[in-house]
Amino acid sequence: MPKKNTKRKLVGLVSETTGDRLYYTVKNTQNTTEKVSLRKYNPRTRQHEVFTETKKNLGRNEVKKRK
């Protein structure tokens, strides 16, 4: 069984105009250290808009430290 590649991380893409997180993508954190911004289609506004990178979970489903 092959090893899992830990250099690639799952990131969410957030629309700059509406603030909706509609797309997810995988990026290589070693090659691209800056935030990714892509022009993608927003079905709510029915237009192509700029989506920028954010964390996947945004504070949800994080493992809390035990006391």
PDB file of N, CA, C, O and CB in Angstrom:
ATOM      1  N   MET A   1       0.833  -1.168   0.000  1.00  0.00           N
ATOM      2  CA  MET A   1       0.000   0.000   0.000  1.00  0.00           C
ATOM      3  C   MET A   1       0.890   1.247   0.000  1.00  0.00           C
ATOM      4  O   MET A   1       1.825   1.326   0.796  1.00  0.00           O
ATOM      5  CB  MET A   1      -0.954  -0.011   1.211  1.00  0.00           C
ATOM      6  N   PRO A   2       0.617   2.228  -0.880  1.00  0.00           N
ATOM      7  CA  PRO A   2       1.476   3.407  -0.942  1.00  0.00           C
ATOM      8  C   PRO A   2       1.260   4.317   0.266  1.00  0.00           C
ATOM      9  O   PRO A   2       0.202   4.311   0.895  1.00  0.00           O
ATOM     10  CB  PRO A   2       1.218   4.180  -2.233  1.00  0.00           C
ATOM     11  N   LYS A   3       2.299   5.100   0.568  1.00  0.00           N
ATOM     12  CA  LYS A   3       2.204   6.042   1.675  1.00  0.00           C
ATOM     13  C   LYS A   3       1.360   7.236   1.265  1.00  0.00           C
ATOM     14  O   LYS A   3       1.305   7.608   0.093  1.00  0.00           O
ATOM     15  CB  LYS A   3       3.601   6.499   2.127  1.00  0.00           C
ATOM     16  N   LYS A   4       0.704   7.827   2.254  1.00  0.00           N
ATOM     17  CA  LYS A   4      -0.094   9.019   1.995  1.00  0.00           C
ATOM     18  C   LYS A   4       0.833  10.226   1.873  1.00  0.00           C
ATOM     19  O   LYS A   4       1.734  10.408   2.692  1.00  0.00           O
ATOM     20  CB  LYS A   4      -1.147   9.241   3.120  1.00  0.00           C
ATOM     21  N   ASN A   5       0.611  11.043   0.856  1.00  0.00           N
ATOM     22  CA  ASN A   5       1.435  12.225   0.632  1.00  0.00           C
ATOM     23  C   ASN A   5       1.002  13.323   1.605  1.00  0.00           C
ATOM     24  O   ASN A   5      -0.122  13.816   1.517  1.00  0.00           O
ATOM     25  CB  ASN A   5       1.324  12.714  -0.847  1.00  0.00           C
ATOM     26  N   THR A   6       1.876  13.706   2.522  1.00  0.00           N
ATOM     27  CA  THR A   6       1.526  14.705   3.525  1.00  0.00           C
ATOM     28  C   THR A   6       1.829  16.128   3.072  1.00  0.00           C
ATOM     29  O   THR A   6       1.495  17.074   3.787  1.00  0.00           O
ATOM     30  CB  THR A   6       2.260  14.419   4.806  1.00  0.00           C
ATOM     31  N   LYS A   7       2.442  16.310   1.925  1.00  0.00           N
ATOM     32  CA  LYS A   7       2.757  17.646   1.440  1.00  0.00           C
ATOM     33  C   LYS A   7       1.532  18.329   0.848  1.00  0.00           C
ATOM     34  O   LYS A   7       1.492  19.556   0.755  1.00  0.00           O
ATOM     35  CB  LYS A   7       3.865  17.580   0.405  1.00  0.00           C
ATOM     36  N   ARG A   8       0.548  17.560   0.454  1.00  0.00           N
ATOM     37  CA  ARG A   8      -0.645  18.126  -0.155  1.00  0.00           C
ATOM     38  C   ARG A   8      -1.734  18.272   0.900  1.00  0.00           C
ATOM     39  O   ARG A   8      -2.032  17.326   1.629  1.00  0.00           O
ATOM     40  CB  ARG A   8      -1.133  17.250  -1.329  1.00  0.00           C
ATOM     41  N   LYS A   9      -2.335  19.474   0.978  1.00  0.00           N
ATOM     42  CA  LYS A   9      -3.349  19.772   1.986  1.00  0.00           C
ATOM     43  C   LYS A   9      -4.661  20.152   1.305  1.00  0.00           C
ATOM     44  O   LYS A   9      -4.670  20.748   0.228  1.00  0.00           O
ATOM     45  CB  LYS A   9      -2.874  20.908   2.923  1.00  0.00           C
ATOM     46  N   LEU A  10      -5.754  19.799   1.950  1.00  0.00           N
ATOM     47  CA  LEU A  10      -7.078  20.158   1.473  1.00  0.00           C
ATOM     48  C   LEU A  10      -7.421  21.559   1.956  1.00  0.00           C
ATOM     49  O   LEU A  10      -7.363  21.828   3.156  1.00  0.00           O
ATOM     50  CB  LEU A  10      -8.135  19.136   1.949  1.00  0.00           C
ATOM     51  N   VAL A  11      -7.776  22.457   1.041  1.00  0.00           N
ATOM     52  CA  VAL A  11      -8.125  23.830   1.389  1.00  0.00           C
ATOM     53  C   VAL A  11      -9.479  24.162   0.802  1.00  0.00           C
ATOM     54  O   VAL A  11      -9.863  23.631  -0.239  1.00  0.00           O
ATOM     55  CB  VAL A  11      -7.055  24.825   0.888  1.00  0.00           C
ATOM     56  N   GLY A  12     -10.199  25.041   1.472  1.00  0.00           N
ATOM     57  CA  GLY A  12     -11.492  25.508   0.981  1.00  0.00           C
ATOM     58  C   GLY A  12     -11.330  26.810   0.236  1.00  0.00           C
ATOM     59  O   GLY A  12     -10.425  27.590   0.528  1.00  0.00           O
ATOM     60  N   LEU A  13     -12.208  27.051  -0.731  1.00  0.00           N
ATOM     61  CA  LEU A  13     -12.174  28.289  -1.504  1.00  0.00           C
ATOM     62  C   LEU A  13     -13.419  29.101  -1.170  1.00  0.00           C
ATOM     63  O   LEU A  13     -14.540  28.610  -1.301  1.00  0.00           O
ATOM     64  CB  LEU A  13     -12.088  28.000  -3.038  1.00  0.00           C
ATOM     65  N   VAL A  14     -13.219  30.352  -0.736  1.00  0.00           N
ATOM     66  CA  VAL A  14     -14.297  31.224  -0.303  1.00  0.00           C
ATOM     67  C   VAL A  14     -14.485  32.336  -1.323  1.00  0.00           C
ATOM     68  O   VAL A  14     -13.516  32.926  -1.800  1.00  0.00           O
ATOM     69  CB  VAL A  14     -14.009  31.807   1.098  1.00  0.00           C
ATOM     70  N   SER A  15     -15.741  32.616  -1.654  1.00  0.00           N
ATOM     71  CA  SER A  15     -16.054  33.691  -2.585  1.00  0.00           C
ATOM     72  C   SER A  15     -15.778  35.036  -1.917  1.00  0.00           C
ATOM     73  O   SER A  15     -16.117  35.231  -0.750  1.00  0.00           O
ATOM     74  CB  SER A  15     -17.530  33.603  -3.057  1.00  0.00           C
ATOM     75  N   GLU A  16     -15.164  35.958  -2.650  1.00  0.00           N
ATOM     76  CA  GLU A  16     -14.860  37.271  -2.085  1.00  0.00           C
ATOM     77  C   GLU A  16     -16.104  38.140  -1.975  1.00  0.00           C
ATOM     78  O   GLU A  16     -16.166  38.997  -1.094  1.00  0.00           O
ATOM     79  CB  GLU A  16     -13.813  37.977  -2.930  1.00  0.00           C
ATOM     80  N   THR A  17     -17.090  37.950  -2.832  1.00  0.00           N
ATOM     81  CA  THR A  17     -18.265  38.821  -2.795  1.00  0.00           C
ATOM     82  C   THR A  17     -19.310  38.334  -1.801  1.00  0.00           C
ATOM     83  O   THR A  17     -19.848  39.139  -1.041  1.00  0.00           O
ATOM     84  CB  THR A  17     -18.882  38.921  -4.174  1.00  0.00           C
ATOM     85  N   THR A  18     -19.612  37.037  -1.785  1.00  0.00           N
ATOM     86  CA  THR A  18     -20.671  36.539  -0.906  1.00  0.00           C
ATOM     87  C   THR A  18     -20.145  35.911   0.367  1.00  0.00           C
ATOM     88  O   THR A  18     -20.877  35.838   1.354  1.00  0.00           O
ATOM     89  CB  THR A  18     -21.510  35.540  -1.635  1.00  0.00           C
ATOM     90  N   GLY A  19     -18.907  35.456   0.383  1.00  0.00           N
ATOM     91  CA  GLY A  19     -18.345  34.820   1.575  1.00  0.00           C
ATOM     92  C   GLY A  19     -18.722  33.363   1.715  1.00  0.00           C
ATOM     93  O   GLY A  19     -18.510  32.779   2.778  1.00  0.00           O
ATOM     94  N   ASP A  20     -19.274  32.757   0.680  1.00  0.00           N
ATOM     95  CA  ASP A  20     -19.665  31.349   0.714  1.00  0.00           C
ATOM     96  C   ASP A  20     -18.482  30.473   0.373  1.00  0.00           C
ATOM     97  O   ASP A  20     -17.704  30.787  -0.528  1.00  0.00           O
ATOM     98  CB  ASP A  20     -20.825  31.077  -0.253  1.00  0.00           C
ATOM     99  N   ARG A  21     -18.345  29.369   1.096  1.00  0.00           N
ATOM    100  CA  ARG A  21     -17.305  28.383   0.799  1.00  0.00           C
ATOM    101  C   ARG A  21     -17.956  27.290  -0.029  1.00  0.00           C
ATOM    102  O   ARG A  21     -18.655  26.430   0.507  1.00  0.00           O
ATOM    103  CB  ARG A  21     -16.648  27.800   2.116  1.00  0.00           C
ATOM    104  N   LEU A  22     -17.727  27.321  -1.332  1.00  0.00           N
ATOM    105  CA  LEU A  22     -18.412  26.412  -2.245  1.00  0.00           C
ATOM    106  C   LEU A  22     -17.493  25.363  -2.850  1.00  0.00           C
ATOM    107  O   LEU A  22     -17.966  24.302  -3.258  1.00  0.00           O
ATOM    108  CB  LEU A  22     -19.060  27.194  -3.341  1.00  0.00           C
ATOM    109  N   TYR A  23     -16.211  25.625  -2.919  1.00  0.00           N
ATOM    110  CA  TYR A  23     -15.285  24.727  -3.586  1.00  0.00           C
ATOM    111  C   TYR A  23     -14.174  24.299  -2.630  1.00  0.00           C
ATOM    112  O   TYR A  23     -13.802  25.038  -1.719  1.00  0.00           O
ATOM    113  CB  TYR A  23     -14.693  25.397  -4.832  1.00  0.00           C
ATOM    114  N   TYR A  24     -13.651  23.094  -2.854  1.00  0.00           N
ATOM    115  CA  TYR A  24     -12.494  22.571  -2.132  1.00  0.00           C
ATOM    116  C   TYR A  24     -11.475  22.110  -3.157  1.00  0.00           C
ATOM    117  O   TYR A  24     -11.837  21.624  -4.228  1.00  0.00           O
ATOM    118  CB  TYR A  24     -12.893  21.404  -1.168  1.00  0.00           C
ATOM    119  N   THR A  25     -10.207  22.262  -2.830  1.00  0.00           N
ATOM    120  CA  THR A  25      -9.151  21.815  -3.717  1.00  0.00           C
ATOM    121  C   THR A  25      -7.965  21.356  -2.880  1.00  0.00           C
ATOM    122  O   THR A  25      -7.896  21.631  -1.682  1.00  0.00           O
ATOM    123  CB  THR A  25      -8.737  22.938  -4.700  1.00  0.00           C
ATOM    124  N   VAL A  26      -7.045  20.662  -3.511  1.00  0.00           N
ATOM    125  CA  VAL A  26      -5.845  20.176  -2.851  1.00  0.00           C
ATOM    126  C   VAL A  26      -4.670  20.953  -3.412  1.00  0.00           C
ATOM    127  O   VAL A  26      -4.539  21.111  -4.626  1.00  0.00           O
ATOM    128  CB  VAL A  26      -5.658  18.634  -3.048  1.00  0.00           C
ATOM    129  N   LYS A  27      -3.797  21.448  -2.502  1.00  0.00           N
ATOM    130  CA  LYS A  27      -2.630  22.191  -2.974  1.00  0.00           C
ATOM    131  C   LYS A  27      -1.383  21.649  -2.311  1.00  0.00           C
ATOM    132  O   LYS A  27      -1.427  21.141  -1.191  1.00  0.00           O
ATOM    133  CB  LYS A  27      -2.779  23.699  -2.691  1.00  0.00           C
ATOM    134  N   ASN A  28      -0.270  21.762  -3.017  1.00  0.00           N
ATOM    135  CA  ASN A  28       1.022  21.349  -2.494  1.00  0.00           C
ATOM    136  C   ASN A  28       1.583  22.521  -1.694  1.00  0.00           C
ATOM    137  O   ASN A  28       1.917  23.562  -2.261  1.00  0.00           O
ATOM    138  CB  ASN A  28       2.001  20.912  -3.647  1.00  0.00           C
ATOM    139  N   THR A  29       1.684  22.353  -0.386  1.00  0.00           N
ATOM    140  CA  THR A  29       2.110  23.454   0.470  1.00  0.00           C
ATOM    141  C   THR A  29       3.597  23.752   0.352  1.00  0.00           C
ATOM    142  O   THR A  29       4.035  24.838   0.731  1.00  0.00           O
ATOM    143  CB  THR A  29       1.773  23.148   1.899  1.00  0.00           C
ATOM    144  N   GLN A  30       4.374  22.821  -0.161  1.00  0.00           N
ATOM    145  CA  GLN A  30       5.806  23.057  -0.295  1.00  0.00           C
ATOM    146  C   GLN A  30       6.108  23.919  -1.522  1.00  0.00           C
ATOM    147  O   GLN A  30       7.015  24.751  -1.475  1.00  0.00           O
ATOM    148  CB  GLN A  30       6.557  21.725  -0.386  1.00  0.00           C
ATOM    149  N   ASN A  31       5.379  23.740  -2.602  1.00  0.00           N
ATOM    150  CA  ASN A  31       5.625  24.517  -3.820  1.00  0.00           C
ATOM    151  C   ASN A  31       4.925  25.862  -3.803  1.00  0.00           C
ATOM    152  O   ASN A  31       5.493  26.854  -4.260  1.00  0.00           O
ATOM    153  CB  ASN A  31       5.180  23.735  -5.032  1.00  0.00           C
ATOM    154  N   THR A  32       3.709  25.922  -3.289  1.00  0.00           N
ATOM    155  CA  THR A  32       2.942  27.162  -3.272  1.00  0.00           C
ATOM    156  C   THR A  32       2.689  27.555  -1.827  1.00  0.00           C
ATOM    157  O   THR A  32       1.786  27.021  -1.182  1.00  0.00           O
ATOM    158  CB  THR A  32       1.603  27.011  -4.051  1.00  0.00           C
ATOM    159  N   THR A  33       3.481  28.486  -1.320  1.00  0.00           N
ATOM    160  CA  THR A  33       3.338  28.898   0.073  1.00  0.00           C
ATOM    161  C   THR A  33       2.322  30.022   0.230  1.00  0.00           C
ATOM    162  O   THR A  33       1.768  30.195   1.315  1.00  0.00           O
ATOM    163  CB  THR A  33       4.682  29.335   0.630  1.00  0.00           C
ATOM    164  N   GLU A  34       2.064  30.790  -0.825  1.00  0.00           N
ATOM    165  CA  GLU A  34       1.101  31.882  -0.735  1.00  0.00           C
ATOM    166  C   GLU A  34      -0.322  31.331  -0.931  1.00  0.00           C
ATOM    167  O   GLU A  34      -0.511  30.188  -1.347  1.00  0.00           O
ATOM    168  CB  GLU A  34       1.419  32.985  -1.792  1.00  0.00           C
ATOM    169  N   LYS A  35      -1.299  32.164  -0.624  1.00  0.00           N
ATOM    170  CA  LYS A  35      -2.693  31.739  -0.749  1.00  0.00           C
ATOM    171  C   LYS A  35      -3.082  31.631  -2.220  1.00  0.00           C
ATOM    172  O   LYS A  35      -2.647  32.421  -3.057  1.00  0.00           O
ATOM    173  CB  LYS A  35      -3.630  32.723  -0.015  1.00  0.00           C
ATOM    174  N   VAL A  36      -3.906  30.641  -2.509  1.00  0.00           N
ATOM    175  CA  VAL A  36      -4.369  30.412  -3.873  1.00  0.00           C
ATOM    176  C   VAL A  36      -5.629  31.237  -4.099  1.00  0.00           C
ATOM    177  O   VAL A  36      -6.500  31.289  -3.232  1.00  0.00           O
ATOM    178  CB  VAL A  36      -4.636  28.895  -4.135  1.00  0.00           C
ATOM    179  N   SER A  37      -5.730  31.877  -5.250  1.00  0.00           N
ATOM    180  CA  SER A  37      -6.967  32.556  -5.631  1.00  0.00           C
ATOM    181  C   SER A  37      -7.305  32.135  -7.058  1.00  0.00           C
ATOM    182  O   SER A  37      -6.497  32.283  -7.976  1.00  0.00           O
ATOM    183  CB  SER A  37      -6.829  34.125  -5.514  1.00  0.00           C
ATOM    184  N   LEU A  38      -8.504  31.611  -7.221  1.00  0.00           N
ATOM    185  CA  LEU A  38      -8.953  31.098  -8.510  1.00  0.00           C
ATOM    186  C   LEU A  38     -10.248  31.777  -8.916  1.00  0.00           C
ATOM    187  O   LEU A  38     -11.047  32.169  -8.066  1.00  0.00           O
ATOM    188  CB  LEU A  38      -9.139  29.572  -8.459  1.00  0.00           C
ATOM    189  N   ARG A  39     -10.447  31.912 -10.206  1.00  0.00           N
ATOM    190  CA  ARG A  39     -11.678  32.470 -10.732  1.00  0.00           C
ATOM    191  C   ARG A  39     -12.600  31.302 -11.074  1.00  0.00           C
ATOM    192  O   ARG A  39     -12.325  30.530 -11.993  1.00  0.00           O
ATOM    193  CB  ARG A  39     -11.409  33.381 -11.983  1.00  0.00           C
ATOM    194  N   LYS A  40     -13.709  31.180 -10.316  1.00  0.00           N
ATOM    195  CA  LYS A  40     -14.625  30.055 -10.478  1.00  0.00           C
ATOM    196  C   LYS A  40     -16.054  30.572 -10.545  1.00  0.00           C
ATOM    197  O   LYS A  40     -16.327  31.739 -10.262  1.00  0.00           O
ATOM    198  CB  LYS A  40     -14.465  29.037  -9.322  1.00  0.00           C
ATOM    199  N   TYR A  41     -16.960  29.678 -10.927  1.00  0.00           N
ATOM    200  CA  TYR A  41     -18.367  30.024 -11.079  1.00  0.00           C
ATOM    201  C   TYR A  41     -19.084  29.953  -9.736  1.00  0.00           C
ATOM    202  O   TYR A  41     -18.942  28.969  -9.009  1.00  0.00           O
ATOM    203  CB  TYR A  41     -19.044  29.094 -12.094  1.00  0.00           C
ATOM    204  N   ASN A  42     -19.851  30.987  -9.400  1.00  0.00           N
ATOM    205  CA  ASN A  42     -20.666  31.010  -8.198  1.00  0.00           C
ATOM    206  C   ASN A  42     -22.122  30.796  -8.613  1.00  0.00           C
ATOM    207  O   ASN A  42     -22.699  31.660  -9.273  1.00  0.00           O
ATOM    208  CB  ASN A  42     -20.485  32.354  -7.413  1.00  0.00           C
ATOM    209  N   PRO A  43     -22.732  29.660  -8.239  1.00  0.00           N
ATOM    210  CA  PRO A  43     -24.102  29.395  -8.675  1.00  0.00           C
ATOM    211  C   PRO A  43     -25.144  30.297  -8.020  1.00  0.00           C
ATOM    212  O   PRO A  43     -26.237  30.462  -8.561  1.00  0.00           O
ATOM    213  CB  PRO A  43     -24.444  27.970  -8.398  1.00  0.00           C
ATOM    214  N   ARG A  44     -24.832  30.872  -6.886  1.00  0.00           N
ATOM    215  CA  ARG A  44     -25.809  31.764  -6.237  1.00  0.00           C
ATOM    216  C   ARG A  44     -25.959  33.081  -6.980  1.00  0.00           C
ATOM    217  O   ARG A  44     -27.073  33.570  -7.165  1.00  0.00           O
ATOM    218  CB  ARG A  44     -25.398  32.038  -4.794  1.00  0.00           C
ATOM    219  N   THR A  45     -24.842  33.654  -7.406  1.00  0.00           N
ATOM    220  CA  THR A  45     -24.901  34.919  -8.138  1.00  0.00           C
ATOM    221  C   THR A  45     -24.925  34.713  -9.645  1.00  0.00           C
ATOM    222  O   THR A  45     -25.156  35.654 -10.405  1.00  0.00           O
ATOM    223  CB  THR A  45     -23.724  35.791  -7.763  1.00  0.00           C
ATOM    224  N   ARG A  46     -24.685  33.473 -10.074  1.00  0.00           N
ATOM    225  CA  ARG A  46     -24.658  33.106 -11.502  1.00  0.00           C
ATOM    226  C   ARG A  46     -23.608  33.906 -12.274  1.00  0.00           C
ATOM    227  O   ARG A  46     -23.851  34.358 -13.393  1.00  0.00           O
ATOM    228  CB  ARG A  46     -26.042  33.326 -12.133  1.00  0.00           C
ATOM    229  N   GLN A  47     -22.439  34.071 -11.654  1.00  0.00           N
ATOM    230  CA  GLN A  47     -21.343  34.791 -12.288  1.00  0.00           C
ATOM    231  C   GLN A  47     -20.037  34.114 -11.926  1.00  0.00           C
ATOM    232  O   GLN A  47     -19.965  33.343 -10.968  1.00  0.00           O
ATOM    233  CB  GLN A  47     -21.329  36.279 -11.864  1.00  0.00           C
ATOM    234  N   HIS A  48     -19.004  34.409 -12.701  1.00  0.00           N
ATOM    235  CA  HIS A  48     -17.663  33.966 -12.344  1.00  0.00           C
ATOM    236  C   HIS A  48     -17.067  34.996 -11.389  1.00  0.00           C
ATOM    237  O   HIS A  48     -17.117  36.199 -11.645  1.00  0.00           O
ATOM    238  CB  HIS A  48     -16.763  33.780 -13.615  1.00  0.00           C
ATOM    239  N   GLU A  49     -16.502  34.506 -10.283  1.00  0.00           N
ATOM    240  CA  GLU A  49     -15.951  35.383  -9.255  1.00  0.00           C
ATOM    241  C   GLU A  49     -14.605  34.847  -8.803  1.00  0.00           C
ATOM    242  O   GLU A  49     -14.225  33.728  -9.148  1.00  0.00           O
ATOM    243  CB  GLU A  49     -16.919  35.510  -8.054  1.00  0.00           C
ATOM    244  N   VAL A  50     -13.883  35.653  -8.028  1.00  0.00           N
ATOM    245  CA  VAL A  50     -12.592  35.244  -7.486  1.00  0.00           C
ATOM    246  C   VAL A  50     -12.830  34.548  -6.151  1.00  0.00           C
ATOM    247  O   VAL A  50     -13.490  35.087  -5.262  1.00  0.00           O
ATOM    248  CB  VAL A  50     -11.631  36.469  -7.321  1.00  0.00           C
ATOM    249  N   PHE A  51     -12.282  33.344  -6.026  1.00  0.00           N
ATOM    250  CA  PHE A  51     -12.356  32.574  -4.793  1.00  0.00           C
ATOM    251  C   PHE A  51     -10.954  32.493  -4.222  1.00  0.00           C
ATOM    252  O   PHE A  51     -10.005  32.192  -4.945  1.00  0.00           O
ATOM    253  CB  PHE A  51     -12.958  31.148  -5.036  1.00  0.00           C
ATOM    254  N   THR A  52     -10.812  32.761  -2.915  1.00  0.00           N
ATOM    255  CA  THR A  52      -9.510  32.720  -2.267  1.00  0.00           C
ATOM    256  C   THR A  52      -9.457  31.580  -1.261  1.00  0.00           C
ATOM    257  O   THR A  52     -10.486  31.082  -0.803  1.00  0.00           O
ATOM    258  CB  THR A  52      -9.206  34.057  -1.578  1.00  0.00           C
ATOM    259  N   GLU A  53      -8.253  31.184  -0.934  1.00  0.00           N
ATOM    260  CA  GLU A  53      -8.025  30.027  -0.070  1.00  0.00           C
ATOM    261  C   GLU A  53      -8.303  30.356   1.393  1.00  0.00           C
ATOM    262  O   GLU A  53      -8.046  31.466   1.857  1.00  0.00           O
ATOM    263  CB  GLU A  53      -6.592  29.527  -0.225  1.00  0.00           C
ATOM    264  N   THR A  54      -8.834  29.366   2.106  1.00  0.00           N
ATOM    265  CA  THR A  54      -9.014  29.434   3.544  1.00  0.00           C
ATOM    266  C   THR A  54      -8.812  28.037   4.112  1.00  0.00           C
ATOM    267  O   THR A  54      -8.645  27.082   3.353  1.00  0.00           O
ATOM    268  CB  THR A  54     -10.419  29.999   3.915  1.00  0.00           C
ATOM    269  N   LYS A  55      -8.825  27.902   5.423  1.00  0.00           N
ATOM    270  CA  LYS A  55      -8.712  26.581   6.012  1.00  0.00           C
ATOM    271  C   LYS A  55      -9.936  25.757   5.654  1.00  0.00           C
ATOM    272  O   LYS A  55     -11.004  26.306   5.383  1.00  0.00           O
ATOM    273  CB  LYS A  55      -8.545  26.673   7.536  1.00  0.00           C
ATOM    274  N   LYS A  56      -9.781  24.452   5.653  1.00  0.00           N
ATOM    275  CA  LYS A  56     -10.895  23.580   5.305  1.00  0.00           C
ATOM    276  C   LYS A  56     -11.979  23.614   6.354  1.00  0.00           C
ATOM    277  O   LYS A  56     -13.157  23.721   6.014  1.00  0.00           O
ATOM    278  CB  LYS A  56     -10.416  22.165   5.112  1.00  0.00           C
ATOM    279  N   ASN A  57     -11.608  23.523   7.649  1.00  0.00           N
ATOM    280  CA  ASN A  57     -12.613  23.339   8.679  1.00  0.00           C
ATOM    281  C   ASN A  57     -13.091  24.642   9.313  1.00  0.00           C
ATOM    282  O   ASN A  57     -14.203  24.677   9.839  1.00  0.00           O
ATOM    283  CB  ASN A  57     -12.075  22.446   9.735  1.00  0.00           C
ATOM    284  N   LEU A  58     -12.317  25.689   9.286  1.00  0.00           N
ATOM    285  CA  LEU A  58     -12.670  26.980   9.877  1.00  0.00           C
ATOM    286  C   LEU A  58     -13.120  26.848  11.327  1.00  0.00           C
ATOM    287  O   LEU A  58     -14.113  27.454  11.728  1.00  0.00           O
ATOM    288  CB  LEU A  58     -13.763  27.641   9.064  1.00  0.00           C
ATOM    289  N   GLY A  59     -12.390  26.055  12.113  1.00  0.00           N
ATOM    290  CA  GLY A  59     -12.678  25.963  13.531  1.00  0.00           C
ATOM    291  C   GLY A  59     -13.631  24.847  13.924  1.00  0.00           C
ATOM    292  O   GLY A  59     -13.835  24.608  15.114  1.00  0.00           O
ATOM    293  N   ARG A  60     -14.204  24.177  12.978  1.00  0.00           N
ATOM    294  CA  ARG A  60     -15.120  23.077  13.276  1.00  0.00           C
ATOM    295  C   ARG A  60     -14.384  21.755  13.190  1.00  0.00           C
ATOM    296  O   ARG A  60     -13.425  21.618  12.431  1.00  0.00           O
ATOM    297  CB  ARG A  60     -16.323  23.086  12.313  1.00  0.00           C
ATOM    298  N   ASN A  61     -14.823  20.801  13.952  1.00  0.00           N
ATOM    299  CA  ASN A  61     -14.305  19.427  13.946  1.00  0.00           C
ATOM    300  C   ASN A  61     -12.832  19.358  14.316  1.00  0.00           C
ATOM    301  O   ASN A  61     -12.124  18.463  13.854  1.00  0.00           O
ATOM    302  CB  ASN A  61     -14.510  18.802  12.584  1.00  0.00           C
ATOM    303  N   GLU A  62     -12.364  20.271  15.129  1.00  0.00           N
ATOM    304  CA  GLU A  62     -10.989  20.210  15.578  1.00  0.00           C
ATOM    305  C   GLU A  62     -10.921  19.397  16.851  1.00  0.00           C
ATOM    306  O   GLU A  62     -11.842  19.424  17.667  1.00  0.00           O
ATOM    307  CB  GLU A  62     -10.414  21.617  15.794  1.00  0.00           C
ATOM    308  N   VAL A  63      -9.843  18.683  17.019  1.00  0.00           N
ATOM    309  CA  VAL A  63      -9.657  17.875  18.221  1.00  0.00           C
ATOM    310  C   VAL A  63      -9.191  18.790  19.332  1.00  0.00           C
ATOM    311  O   VAL A  63      -8.183  19.483  19.195  1.00  0.00           O
ATOM    312  CB  VAL A  63      -8.640  16.715  17.984  1.00  0.00           C
ATOM    313  N   LYS A  64      -9.934  18.792  20.444  1.00  0.00           N
ATOM    314  CA  LYS A  64      -9.577  19.621  21.581  1.00  0.00           C
ATOM    315  C   LYS A  64      -8.644  18.860  22.504  1.00  0.00           C
ATOM    316  O   LYS A  64      -8.729  17.638  22.620  1.00  0.00           O
ATOM    317  CB  LYS A  64     -10.831  20.077  22.337  1.00  0.00           C
ATOM    318  N   LYS A  65      -7.753  19.590  23.160  1.00  0.00           N
ATOM    319  CA  LYS A  65      -6.821  18.968  24.072  1.00  0.00           C
ATOM    320  C   LYS A  65      -7.544  18.501  25.334  1.00  0.00           C
ATOM    321  O   LYS A  65      -8.446  19.174  25.832  1.00  0.00           O
ATOM    322  CB  LYS A  65      -5.691  19.936  24.424  1.00  0.00           C
ATOM    323  N   ARG A  66      -7.144  17.366  25.828  1.00  0.00           N
ATOM    324  CA  ARG A  66      -7.720  16.854  27.060  1.00  0.00           C
ATOM    325  C   ARG A  66      -7.080  17.504  28.258  1.00  0.00           C
ATOM    326  O   ARG A  66      -5.917  17.906  28.215  1.00  0.00           O
ATOM    327  CB  ARG A  66      -7.570  15.349  27.140  1.00  0.00           C
ATOM    328  N   LYS A  67      -7.842  17.606  29.326  1.00  0.00           N
ATOM    329  CA  LYS A  67      -7.341  18.251  30.546  1.00  0.00           C
ATOM    330  C   LYS A  67      -6.479  17.303  31.341  1.00  0.00           C
ATOM    331  O   LYS A  67      -5.970  17.673  32.400  1.00  0.00           O
ATOM    332  CB  LYS A  67      -8.496  18.747  31.409  1.00  0.00           C
TER     333      LYS A  67
END
